[in-house]
Amino acid sequence: MNKTAKTNPLERNLKIHIDLEKYKRFDSVARRGLGFRIYERMDELGMTLEDLRVIMGHTSNSQPYRIINGECGFHIEKLYLLAQALDISCDYLLFGYERGGRI
């Protein structure tokens, strides 16, 4: 009977390949989709960049502008605050649909 010590999967010489360029393209598309959904909901509610700035606790309108344009992301805590302020689910903001395919 072979008694081998259990090893961590990362220590087993597994080669994990991450296509960094593919990830960057996906990340960019995901951020633009998120920004579009934020903008769309803000428009429905008659909100401005200034309103978004206050909700997210930023000191200038440049960061909310960059978020809407998909140029940067933000922390999960801000996502929760934003979803509450926009009266929409985090699922919808992130993925464009809610669980079960409902909006």
Backbone as XML, in Angstrom:
<?xml version="1.0"?>
<chain id="A" units="angstrom">
  <residue number="1" name="MET">
    <atom name="N" x="0.833" y="-1.179" z="0.000"/>
    <atom name="CA" x="0.000" y="0.000" z="0.000"/>
    <atom name="C" x="0.880" y="1.245" z="0.000"/>
  </residue>
  <residue number="2" name="ASN">
    <atom name="N" x="0.639" y="2.115" z="-0.920"/>
    <atom name="CA" x="1.445" y="3.307" z="-1.064"/>
    <atom name="C" x="0.919" y="4.400" z="-0.151"/>
  </residue>
  <residue number="3" name="LYS">
    <atom name="N" x="1.748" y="4.834" z="0.766"/>
    <atom name="CA" x="1.346" y="5.898" z="1.686"/>
    <atom name="C" x="1.980" y="7.204" z="1.209"/>
  </residue>
  <residue number="4" name="THR">
    <atom name="N" x="1.212" y="7.941" z="0.429"/>
    <atom name="CA" x="1.713" y="9.228" z="-0.034"/>
    <atom name="C" x="1.010" y="10.333" z="0.724"/>
  </residue>
  <residue number="5" name="ALA">
    <atom name="N" x="1.741" y="11.346" z="1.030"/>
    <atom name="CA" x="1.162" y="12.481" z="1.752"/>
    <atom name="C" x="0.226" y="13.242" z="0.817"/>
  </residue>
  <residue number="6" name="LYS">
    <atom name="N" x="-0.844" y="13.722" z="1.390"/>
    <atom name="CA" x="-1.751" y="14.551" z="0.599"/>
    <atom name="C" x="-1.049" y="15.855" z="0.280"/>
  </residue>
  <residue number="7" name="THR">
    <atom name="N" x="-1.191" y="16.273" z="-0.939"/>
    <atom name="CA" x="-0.555" y="17.518" z="-1.343"/>
    <atom name="C" x="-1.600" y="18.521" z="-1.790"/>
  </residue>
  <residue number="8" name="ASN">
    <atom name="N" x="-1.227" y="19.739" z="-1.650"/>
    <atom name="CA" x="-2.055" y="20.838" z="-2.110"/>
    <atom name="C" x="-2.114" y="20.764" z="-3.640"/>
  </residue>
  <residue number="9" name="PRO">
    <atom name="N" x="-3.286" y="20.977" z="-4.242"/>
    <atom name="CA" x="-3.387" y="20.907" z="-5.707"/>
    <atom name="C" x="-2.385" y="21.823" z="-6.413"/>
  </residue>
  <residue number="10" name="LEU">
    <atom name="N" x="-2.066" y="22.953" z="-5.800"/>
    <atom name="CA" x="-1.121" y="23.872" z="-6.426"/>
    <atom name="C" x="0.309" y="23.346" z="-6.373"/>
  </residue>
  <residue number="11" name="GLU">
    <atom name="N" x="0.533" y="22.371" z="-5.523"/>
    <atom name="CA" x="1.869" y="21.805" z="-5.381"/>
    <atom name="C" x="2.065" y="20.559" z="-6.239"/>
  </residue>
  <residue number="12" name="ARG">
    <atom name="N" x="1.111" y="20.161" z="-7.012"/>
    <atom name="CA" x="1.166" y="18.928" z="-7.800"/>
    <atom name="C" x="1.682" y="19.120" z="-9.212"/>
  </residue>
  <residue number="13" name="ASN">
    <atom name="N" x="2.359" y="20.195" z="-9.458"/>
    <atom name="CA" x="2.871" y="20.506" z="-10.789"/>
    <atom name="C" x="1.762" y="20.603" z="-11.838"/>
  </residue>
  <residue number="14" name="LEU">
    <atom name="N" x="0.596" y="21.046" z="-11.431"/>
    <atom name="CA" x="-0.485" y="21.264" z="-12.391"/>
    <atom name="C" x="-0.197" y="22.547" z="-13.140"/>
  </residue>
  <residue number="15" name="LYS">
    <atom name="N" x="-0.330" y="22.493" z="-14.414"/>
    <atom name="CA" x="-0.107" y="23.688" z="-15.198"/>
    <atom name="C" x="-1.446" y="24.363" z="-15.454"/>
  </residue>
  <residue number="16" name="ILE">
    <atom name="N" x="-1.595" y="25.532" z="-14.896"/>
    <atom name="CA" x="-2.812" y="26.306" z="-15.083"/>
    <atom name="C" x="-2.450" y="27.485" z="-15.972"/>
  </residue>
  <residue number="17" name="HIS">
    <atom name="N" x="-3.110" y="27.556" z="-17.113"/>
    <atom name="CA" x="-2.807" y="28.605" z="-18.071"/>
    <atom name="C" x="-3.950" y="29.619" z="-18.071"/>
  </residue>
  <residue number="18" name="ILE">
    <atom name="N" x="-3.599" y="30.840" z="-17.847"/>
    <atom name="CA" x="-4.580" y="31.918" z="-17.903"/>
    <atom name="C" x="-4.198" y="32.813" z="-19.069"/>
  </residue>
  <residue number="19" name="ASP">
    <atom name="N" x="-5.095" y="32.940" z="-20.000"/>
    <atom name="CA" x="-4.879" y="33.821" z="-21.139"/>
    <atom name="C" x="-5.202" y="35.245" z="-20.685"/>
  </residue>
  <residue number="20" name="LEU">
    <atom name="N" x="-4.162" y="35.970" z="-20.311"/>
    <atom name="CA" x="-4.336" y="37.296" z="-19.740"/>
    <atom name="C" x="-5.048" y="38.254" z="-20.685"/>
  </residue>
  <residue number="21" name="GLU">
    <atom name="N" x="-4.739" y="38.182" z="-21.967"/>
    <atom name="CA" x="-5.392" y="39.074" z="-22.934"/>
    <atom name="C" x="-6.885" y="38.770" z="-23.038"/>
  </residue>
  <residue number="22" name="LYS">
    <atom name="N" x="-7.236" y="37.480" z="-23.027"/>
    <atom name="CA" x="-8.647" y="37.101" z="-23.086"/>
    <atom name="C" x="-9.371" y="37.603" z="-21.834"/>
  </residue>
  <residue number="23" name="TYR">
    <atom name="N" x="-8.730" y="37.489" z="-20.672"/>
    <atom name="CA" x="-9.319" y="37.971" z="-19.421"/>
    <atom name="C" x="-9.523" y="39.481" z="-19.482"/>
  </residue>
  <residue number="24" name="LYS">
    <atom name="N" x="-8.532" y="40.205" z="-19.988"/>
    <atom name="CA" x="-8.646" y="41.663" z="-20.065"/>
    <atom name="C" x="-9.802" y="42.069" z="-20.972"/>
  </residue>
  <residue number="25" name="ARG">
    <atom name="N" x="-9.967" y="41.358" z="-22.098"/>
    <atom name="CA" x="-11.080" y="41.668" z="-23.007"/>
    <atom name="C" x="-12.417" y="41.389" z="-22.320"/>
  </residue>
  <residue number="26" name="PHE">
    <atom name="N" x="-12.522" y="40.239" z="-21.619"/>
    <atom name="CA" x="-13.756" y="39.906" z="-20.913"/>
    <atom name="C" x="-14.038" y="40.943" z="-19.840"/>
  </residue>
  <residue number="27" name="ASP">
    <atom name="N" x="-13.016" y="41.315" z="-19.078"/>
    <atom name="CA" x="-13.179" y="42.281" z="-18.007"/>
    <atom name="C" x="-13.686" y="43.603" z="-18.553"/>
  </residue>
  <residue number="28" name="SER">
    <atom name="N" x="-13.149" y="44.025" z="-19.673"/>
    <atom name="CA" x="-13.553" y="45.276" z="-20.295"/>
    <atom name="C" x="-15.015" y="45.224" z="-20.742"/>
  </residue>
  <residue number="29" name="VAL">
    <atom name="N" x="-15.414" y="44.128" z="-21.358"/>
    <atom name="CA" x="-16.800" y="43.964" z="-21.810"/>
    <atom name="C" x="-17.747" y="43.933" z="-20.605"/>
  </residue>
  <residue number="30" name="ALA">
    <atom name="N" x="-17.356" y="43.213" z="-19.558"/>
    <atom name="CA" x="-18.194" y="43.120" z="-18.357"/>
    <atom name="C" x="-18.364" y="44.488" z="-17.702"/>
  </residue>
  <residue number="31" name="ARG">
    <atom name="N" x="-17.278" y="45.253" z="-17.623"/>
    <atom name="CA" x="-17.360" y="46.590" z="-17.017"/>
    <atom name="C" x="-18.235" y="47.519" z="-17.850"/>
  </residue>
  <residue number="32" name="ARG">
    <atom name="N" x="-18.124" y="47.433" z="-19.178"/>
    <atom name="CA" x="-18.975" y="48.289" z="-20.022"/>
    <atom name="C" x="-20.446" y="47.924" z="-19.856"/>
  </residue>
  <residue number="33" name="GLY">
    <atom name="N" x="-20.739" y="46.618" z="-19.759"/>
    <atom name="CA" x="-22.124" y="46.192" z="-19.537"/>
    <atom name="C" x="-22.653" y="46.689" z="-18.203"/>
  </residue>
  <residue number="34" name="LEU">
    <atom name="N" x="-21.847" y="46.583" z="-17.176"/>
    <atom name="CA" x="-22.228" y="47.073" z="-15.855"/>
    <atom name="C" x="-22.486" y="48.570" z="-15.912"/>
  </residue>
  <residue number="35" name="GLY">
    <atom name="N" x="-21.579" y="49.304" z="-16.541"/>
    <atom name="CA" x="-21.744" y="50.754" z="-16.661"/>
    <atom name="C" x="-23.000" y="51.126" z="-17.418"/>
  </residue>
  <residue number="36" name="PHE">
    <atom name="N" x="-23.294" y="50.390" z="-18.487"/>
    <atom name="CA" x="-24.502" y="50.661" z="-19.257"/>
    <atom name="C" x="-25.752" y="50.442" z="-18.416"/>
  </residue>
  <residue number="37" name="ARG">
    <atom name="N" x="-25.786" y="49.341" z="-17.646"/>
    <atom name="CA" x="-26.964" y="49.064" z="-16.814"/>
    <atom name="C" x="-27.134" y="50.115" z="-15.725"/>
  </residue>
  <residue number="38" name="ILE">
    <atom name="N" x="-26.023" y="50.603" z="-15.175"/>
    <atom name="CA" x="-26.099" y="51.676" z="-14.182"/>
    <atom name="C" x="-26.667" y="52.932" z="-14.842"/>
  </residue>
  <residue number="39" name="TYR">
    <atom name="N" x="-26.111" y="53.300" z="-15.990"/>
    <atom name="CA" x="-26.564" y="54.497" z="-16.703"/>
    <atom name="C" x="-28.044" y="54.401" z="-17.076"/>
  </residue>
  <residue number="40" name="GLU">
    <atom name="N" x="-28.439" y="53.244" z="-17.593"/>
    <atom name="CA" x="-29.826" y="53.030" z="-18.010"/>
    <atom name="C" x="-30.787" y="53.232" z="-16.834"/>
  </residue>
  <residue number="41" name="ARG">
    <atom name="N" x="-30.431" y="52.651" z="-15.683"/>
    <atom name="CA" x="-31.306" y="52.770" z="-14.500"/>
    <atom name="C" x="-31.291" y="54.196" z="-13.960"/>
  </residue>
  <residue number="42" name="MET">
    <atom name="N" x="-30.128" y="54.853" z="-13.980"/>
    <atom name="CA" x="-30.062" y="56.252" z="-13.545"/>
    <atom name="C" x="-30.974" y="57.113" z="-14.407"/>
  </residue>
  <residue number="43" name="ASP">
    <atom name="N" x="-30.962" y="56.866" z="-15.710"/>
    <atom name="CA" x="-31.803" y="57.614" z="-16.633"/>
    <atom name="C" x="-33.284" y="57.401" z="-16.316"/>
  </residue>
  <residue number="44" name="GLU">
    <atom name="N" x="-33.659" y="56.153" z="-16.035"/>
    <atom name="CA" x="-35.054" y="55.849" z="-15.679"/>
    <atom name="C" x="-35.488" y="56.598" z="-14.423"/>
  </residue>
  <residue number="45" name="LEU">
    <atom name="N" x="-34.559" y="56.759" z="-13.478"/>
    <atom name="CA" x="-34.876" y="57.404" z="-12.205"/>
    <atom name="C" x="-34.610" y="58.910" z="-12.211"/>
  </residue>
  <residue number="46" name="GLY">
    <atom name="N" x="-34.061" y="59.426" z="-13.318"/>
    <atom name="CA" x="-33.755" y="60.852" z="-13.401"/>
    <atom name="C" x="-32.563" y="61.255" z="-12.537"/>
  </residue>
  <residue number="47" name="MET">
    <atom name="N" x="-31.633" y="60.331" z="-12.322"/>
    <atom name="CA" x="-30.463" y="60.612" z="-11.495"/>
    <atom name="C" x="-29.333" y="61.215" z="-12.341"/>
  </residue>
  <residue number="48" name="THR">
    <atom name="N" x="-28.473" y="61.967" z="-11.674"/>
    <atom name="CA" x="-27.325" y="62.594" z="-12.328"/>
    <atom name="C" x="-26.020" y="61.964" z="-11.838"/>
  </residue>
  <residue number="49" name="LEU">
    <atom name="N" x="-24.920" y="62.344" z="-12.479"/>
    <atom name="CA" x="-23.603" y="61.911" z="-12.022"/>
    <atom name="C" x="-23.340" y="62.382" z="-10.604"/>
  </residue>
  <residue number="50" name="GLU">
    <atom name="N" x="-23.815" y="63.561" z="-10.293"/>
    <atom name="CA" x="-23.658" y="64.098" z="-8.932"/>
    <atom name="C" x="-24.362" y="63.190" z="-7.920"/>
  </residue>
  <residue number="51" name="ASP">
    <atom name="N" x="-25.554" y="62.706" z="-8.259"/>
    <atom name="CA" x="-26.266" y="61.773" z="-7.384"/>
    <atom name="C" x="-25.453" y="60.496" z="-7.192"/>
  </residue>
  <residue number="52" name="LEU">
    <atom name="N" x="-24.913" y="59.980" z="-8.283"/>
    <atom name="CA" x="-24.103" y="58.764" z="-8.218"/>
    <atom name="C" x="-22.850" y="58.990" z="-7.368"/>
  </residue>
  <residue number="53" name="ARG">
    <atom name="N" x="-22.234" y="60.157" z="-7.533"/>
    <atom name="CA" x="-21.051" y="60.494" z="-6.749"/>
    <atom name="C" x="-21.355" y="60.460" z="-5.255"/>
  </residue>
  <residue number="54" name="VAL">
    <atom name="N" x="-22.469" y="61.037" z="-4.857"/>
    <atom name="CA" x="-22.853" y="61.074" z="-3.449"/>
    <atom name="C" x="-23.140" y="59.666" z="-2.929"/>
  </residue>
  <residue number="55" name="ILE">
    <atom name="N" x="-23.875" y="58.874" z="-3.699"/>
    <atom name="CA" x="-24.204" y="57.500" z="-3.301"/>
    <atom name="C" x="-22.946" y="56.680" z="-3.064"/>
  </residue>
  <residue number="56" name="MET">
    <atom name="N" x="-21.983" y="56.828" z="-3.958"/>
    <atom name="CA" x="-20.774" y="56.015" z="-3.886"/>
    <atom name="C" x="-19.693" y="56.611" z="-2.992"/>
  </residue>
  <residue number="57" name="GLY">
    <atom name="N" x="-19.931" y="57.811" z="-2.503"/>
    <atom name="CA" x="-18.989" y="58.431" z="-1.575"/>
    <atom name="C" x="-17.721" y="58.956" z="-2.219"/>
  </residue>
  <residue number="58" name="HIS">
    <atom name="N" x="-17.790" y="59.339" z="-3.484"/>
    <atom name="CA" x="-16.623" y="59.891" z="-4.164"/>
    <atom name="C" x="-16.579" y="61.402" z="-3.992"/>
  </residue>
  <residue number="59" name="THR">
    <atom name="N" x="-15.388" y="61.970" z="-4.151"/>
    <atom name="CA" x="-15.232" y="63.411" z="-3.972"/>
    <atom name="C" x="-15.399" y="64.200" z="-5.266"/>
  </residue>
  <residue number="60" name="SER">
    <atom name="N" x="-15.323" y="63.518" z="-6.403"/>
    <atom name="CA" x="-15.530" y="64.209" z="-7.681"/>
    <atom name="C" x="-16.381" y="63.330" z="-8.594"/>
  </residue>
  <residue number="61" name="ASN">
    <atom name="N" x="-16.844" y="63.924" z="-9.684"/>
    <atom name="CA" x="-17.675" y="63.183" z="-10.634"/>
    <atom name="C" x="-16.847" y="62.318" z="-11.581"/>
  </residue>
  <residue number="62" name="SER">
    <atom name="N" x="-15.524" y="62.443" z="-11.545"/>
    <atom name="CA" x="-14.706" y="61.709" z="-12.514"/>
    <atom name="C" x="-14.765" y="60.197" z="-12.306"/>
  </residue>
  <residue number="63" name="GLN">
    <atom name="N" x="-14.764" y="59.729" z="-11.070"/>
    <atom name="CA" x="-14.810" y="58.283" z="-10.830"/>
    <atom name="C" x="-16.158" y="57.690" z="-11.263"/>
  </residue>
  <residue number="64" name="PRO">
    <atom name="N" x="-17.294" y="58.257" z="-10.870"/>
    <atom name="CA" x="-18.569" y="57.722" z="-11.376"/>
    <atom name="C" x="-18.653" y="57.753" z="-12.904"/>
  </residue>
  <residue number="65" name="TYR">
    <atom name="N" x="-18.109" y="58.785" z="-13.531"/>
    <atom name="CA" x="-18.086" y="58.875" z="-14.987"/>
    <atom name="C" x="-17.294" y="57.709" z="-15.567"/>
  </residue>
  <residue number="66" name="ARG">
    <atom name="N" x="-16.138" y="57.416" z="-14.980"/>
    <atom name="CA" x="-15.296" y="56.309" z="-15.448"/>
    <atom name="C" x="-15.997" y="54.965" z="-15.249"/>
  </residue>
  <residue number="67" name="ILE">
    <atom name="N" x="-16.749" y="54.816" z="-14.166"/>
    <atom name="CA" x="-17.490" y="53.572" z="-13.907"/>
    <atom name="C" x="-18.557" y="53.369" z="-14.979"/>
  </residue>
  <residue number="68" name="ILE">
    <atom name="N" x="-19.322" y="54.404" z="-15.265"/>
    <atom name="CA" x="-20.388" y="54.325" z="-16.271"/>
    <atom name="C" x="-19.812" y="54.009" z="-17.653"/>
  </residue>
  <residue number="69" name="ASN">
    <atom name="N" x="-18.626" y="54.512" z="-17.938"/>
    <atom name="CA" x="-17.992" y="54.267" z="-19.235"/>
    <atom name="C" x="-17.194" y="52.974" z="-19.276"/>
  </residue>
  <residue number="70" name="GLY">
    <atom name="N" x="-17.230" y="52.197" z="-18.200"/>
    <atom name="CA" x="-16.548" y="50.909" z="-18.180"/>
    <atom name="C" x="-15.039" y="51.009" z="-18.105"/>
  </residue>
  <residue number="71" name="GLU">
    <atom name="N" x="-14.527" y="52.140" z="-17.656"/>
    <atom name="CA" x="-13.081" y="52.342" z="-17.587"/>
    <atom name="C" x="-12.477" y="51.808" z="-16.294"/>
  </residue>
  <residue number="72" name="CYS">
    <atom name="N" x="-13.297" y="51.582" z="-15.287"/>
    <atom name="CA" x="-12.783" y="51.064" z="-14.014"/>
    <atom name="C" x="-13.902" y="50.342" z="-13.277"/>
  </residue>
  <residue number="73" name="GLY">
    <atom name="N" x="-13.517" y="49.570" z="-12.310"/>
    <atom name="CA" x="-14.483" y="48.862" z="-11.475"/>
    <atom name="C" x="-14.605" y="49.532" z="-10.117"/>
  </residue>
  <residue number="74" name="PHE">
    <atom name="N" x="-15.224" y="48.831" z="-9.181"/>
    <atom name="CA" x="-15.345" y="49.363" z="-7.826"/>
    <atom name="C" x="-15.556" y="48.219" z="-6.856"/>
  </residue>
  <residue number="75" name="HIS">
    <atom name="N" x="-15.455" y="48.530" z="-5.581"/>
    <atom name="CA" x="-15.555" y="47.516" z="-4.536"/>
    <atom name="C" x="-16.984" y="46.995" z="-4.373"/>
  </residue>
  <residue number="76" name="ILE">
    <atom name="N" x="-17.083" y="45.781" z="-3.853"/>
    <atom name="CA" x="-18.379" y="45.123" z="-3.658"/>
    <atom name="C" x="-19.293" y="45.930" z="-2.737"/>
  </residue>
  <residue number="77" name="GLU">
    <atom name="N" x="-18.716" y="46.614" z="-1.753"/>
    <atom name="CA" x="-19.525" y="47.435" z="-0.840"/>
    <atom name="C" x="-20.256" y="48.534" z="-1.613"/>
  </residue>
  <residue number="78" name="LYS">
    <atom name="N" x="-19.564" y="49.099" z="-2.592"/>
    <atom name="CA" x="-20.167" y="50.150" z="-3.427"/>
    <atom name="C" x="-21.263" y="49.564" z="-4.323"/>
  </residue>
  <residue number="79" name="LEU">
    <atom name="N" x="-21.057" y="48.336" z="-4.779"/>
    <atom name="CA" x="-22.070" y="47.667" z="-5.594"/>
    <atom name="C" x="-23.367" y="47.531" z="-4.804"/>
  </residue>
  <residue number="80" name="TYR">
    <atom name="N" x="-23.240" y="47.119" z="-3.550"/>
    <atom name="CA" x="-24.426" y="46.953" z="-2.705"/>
    <atom name="C" x="-25.136" y="48.292" z="-2.507"/>
  </residue>
  <residue number="81" name="LEU">
    <atom name="N" x="-24.373" y="49.348" z="-2.193"/>
    <atom name="CA" x="-24.978" y="50.674" z="-2.009"/>
    <atom name="C" x="-25.669" y="51.139" z="-3.286"/>
  </residue>
  <residue number="82" name="LEU">
    <atom name="N" x="-25.010" y="50.926" z="-4.394"/>
    <atom name="CA" x="-25.555" y="51.336" z="-5.682"/>
    <atom name="C" x="-26.840" y="50.587" z="-6.008"/>
  </residue>
  <residue number="83" name="ALA">
    <atom name="N" x="-26.847" y="49.283" z="-5.790"/>
    <atom name="CA" x="-28.047" y="48.482" z="-6.056"/>
    <atom name="C" x="-29.217" y="48.956" z="-5.195"/>
  </residue>
  <residue number="84" name="GLN">
    <atom name="N" x="-28.932" y="49.274" z="-3.942"/>
    <atom name="CA" x="-29.994" y="49.770" z="-3.057"/>
    <atom name="C" x="-30.530" y="51.114" z="-3.553"/>
  </residue>
  <residue number="85" name="ALA">
    <atom name="N" x="-29.626" y="52.017" z="-3.918"/>
    <atom name="CA" x="-30.036" y="53.345" z="-4.368"/>
    <atom name="C" x="-30.800" y="53.294" z="-5.689"/>
  </residue>
  <residue number="86" name="LEU">
    <atom name="N" x="-30.414" y="52.368" z="-6.559"/>
    <atom name="CA" x="-31.084" y="52.251" z="-7.859"/>
    <atom name="C" x="-32.303" y="51.342" z="-7.804"/>
  </residue>
  <residue number="87" name="ASP">
    <atom name="N" x="-32.541" y="50.744" z="-6.633"/>
    <atom name="CA" x="-33.663" y="49.823" z="-6.428"/>
    <atom name="C" x="-33.644" y="48.714" z="-7.485"/>
  </residue>
  <residue number="88" name="ILE">
    <atom name="N" x="-32.496" y="48.051" z="-7.562"/>
    <atom name="CA" x="-32.281" y="46.992" z="-8.540"/>
    <atom name="C" x="-31.355" y="45.954" z="-7.905"/>
  </residue>
  <residue number="89" name="SER">
    <atom name="N" x="-31.379" y="44.740" z="-8.385"/>
    <atom name="CA" x="-30.560" y="43.695" z="-7.766"/>
    <atom name="C" x="-29.097" y="43.773" z="-8.215"/>
  </residue>
  <residue number="90" name="CYS">
    <atom name="N" x="-28.213" y="43.296" z="-7.360"/>
    <atom name="CA" x="-26.791" y="43.189" z="-7.714"/>
    <atom name="C" x="-26.622" y="42.236" z="-8.892"/>
  </residue>
  <residue number="91" name="ASP">
    <atom name="N" x="-27.413" y="41.152" z="-8.921"/>
    <atom name="CA" x="-27.359" y="40.209" z="-10.044"/>
    <atom name="C" x="-27.589" y="40.927" z="-11.372"/>
  </residue>
  <residue number="92" name="TYR">
    <atom name="N" x="-28.621" y="41.764" z="-11.397"/>
    <atom name="CA" x="-28.923" y="42.468" z="-12.635"/>
    <atom name="C" x="-27.794" y="43.416" z="-13.021"/>
  </residue>
  <residue number="93" name="LEU">
    <atom name="N" x="-27.284" y="44.158" z="-12.047"/>
    <atom name="CA" x="-26.200" y="45.088" z="-12.353"/>
    <atom name="C" x="-24.985" y="44.348" z="-12.912"/>
  </residue>
  <residue number="94" name="LEU">
    <atom name="N" x="-24.629" y="43.230" z="-12.289"/>
    <atom name="CA" x="-23.435" y="42.499" z="-12.697"/>
    <atom name="C" x="-23.619" y="41.711" z="-13.990"/>
  </residue>
  <residue number="95" name="PHE">
    <atom name="N" x="-24.761" y="41.027" z="-14.117"/>
    <atom name="CA" x="-24.923" y="40.056" z="-15.204"/>
    <atom name="C" x="-25.987" y="40.407" z="-16.239"/>
  </residue>
  <residue number="96" name="GLY">
    <atom name="N" x="-26.832" y="41.378" z="-15.940"/>
    <atom name="CA" x="-27.879" y="41.756" z="-16.880"/>
    <atom name="C" x="-29.160" y="40.947" z="-16.726"/>
  </residue>
  <residue number="97" name="TYR">
    <atom name="N" x="-29.190" y="40.070" z="-15.743"/>
    <atom name="CA" x="-30.394" y="39.290" z="-15.443"/>
    <atom name="C" x="-30.329" y="38.857" z="-13.988"/>
  </residue>
  <residue number="98" name="GLU">
    <atom name="N" x="-31.482" y="38.488" z="-13.477"/>
    <atom name="CA" x="-31.542" y="37.977" z="-12.102"/>
    <atom name="C" x="-31.608" y="36.448" z="-12.157"/>
  </residue>
  <residue number="99" name="ARG">
    <atom name="N" x="-31.366" y="35.828" z="-11.050"/>
    <atom name="CA" x="-31.464" y="34.364" z="-11.009"/>
    <atom name="C" x="-32.840" y="33.942" z="-11.481"/>
  </residue>
  <residue number="100" name="GLY">
    <atom name="N" x="-32.878" y="32.890" z="-12.239"/>
    <atom name="CA" x="-34.148" y="32.415" z="-12.783"/>
    <atom name="C" x="-34.488" y="33.111" z="-14.091"/>
  </residue>
  <residue number="101" name="GLY">
    <atom name="N" x="-33.614" y="34.019" z="-14.563"/>
    <atom name="CA" x="-33.817" y="34.685" z="-15.838"/>
    <atom name="C" x="-34.804" y="35.835" z="-15.791"/>
  </residue>
  <residue number="102" name="ARG">
    <atom name="N" x="-35.220" y="36.230" z="-14.587"/>
    <atom name="CA" x="-36.172" y="37.325" z="-14.467"/>
    <atom name="C" x="-35.421" y="38.650" z="-14.281"/>
  </residue>
  <residue number="103" name="ILE">
    <atom name="N" x="-36.048" y="39.722" z="-14.709"/>
    <atom name="CA" x="-35.499" y="41.059" z="-14.450"/>
    <atom name="C" x="-36.377" y="41.732" z="-13.416"/>
  </residue>
</chain>
